[in-house]
Amino acid sequence: MLNFPKDLKNARILLANDDSIHSHGFKVLEETVKSVCDDVWVVAPESEQSAVGHSLTIHSPLRIRKYGDKRYSVFGTPTDCVMMGAKHLMKDKIPDLVISGINHGHNVADDVTYSGTVAVAIEGTIIGIPSVAFSNSYDRETGIYNWDLPRQSIPKILKSLEGQSWADHVLINVNFPYVKEGVTPEIVVREQGHYEPSMSDIVECEDPRGRPYYWIGPPDSSSKCFENDCDVAALYAGKTTITPLSLNLTHTPTLKTLEDIFKA
């Protein structure tokens, strides 16, 4: 079992992300967590690593930069940061908790397979540390974020988890909707959803010299093809979502089917 700290104030917490140590969301996370804990370590990428997933640097050396007491950047991926933090910089006493975020943009449905933010929590979970990932949505019309919502909600969510336990190989993924300041959305627990295959398109463009180039487009958030009981539907309905994600990707019903097919 993974055991969330019973007393956050006296816990040892490792913070990492994928948007880099310089991102605004990460600064908000650092300030917020330090308001509830006295032993907070920062080990985050030196440059943005969004959508790198759970990648690990194995063909080039890792370098770190010290920014201050318990504050470091790594010239590598989010996964590298967790390993360098938990297994090197904090090797005298492994962290009690790994927290990732606050990501600029949500990580729901199939986003979690690409997300470096979720990858931080994945690596923490693999090491055997309870891990939580936080992501914040923005207004798709203006591009504006409401950072007050995670500032107010994260301490409450973390305090609610004090002393709780859950199965090994499970991480907690939290997403905040975009709401106007002063609005407190409902917190709901939902399963991971999925986007329709047609929702991510290749956007073809042309440079000034007439040569084509391409962008991988984000999922179309205007689509209504979501199951009502999943994370992405609840998030688009203006609710804060909490989703437990399992690292065991085995699909048990198909396992049974294949066993029947290939049994001696």
Secondary structure, DSSP 8 states (H G I E B T S, - for coil): -EE--S-GGG-EEEEE-SS-TT-HHHHHHHHHHHTT-SEEEEEEESS--TT-TT----SS---EEEEETTEEEESS-HHHHHHHIIIIITTTS--SEEEEEEEES---GGGGGT-HHHHHHHHHHHHT--EEEEEE-B-TTT--B--HHHHHHHHHHHHHHTT-EE-TTEEEEEEE----TT----EEE-B-----GGGS-EEEEE-TTS-EEEEE----TT-----TTBHHHHHHTT-EEEEEEES----HHHHHHHHHHH--
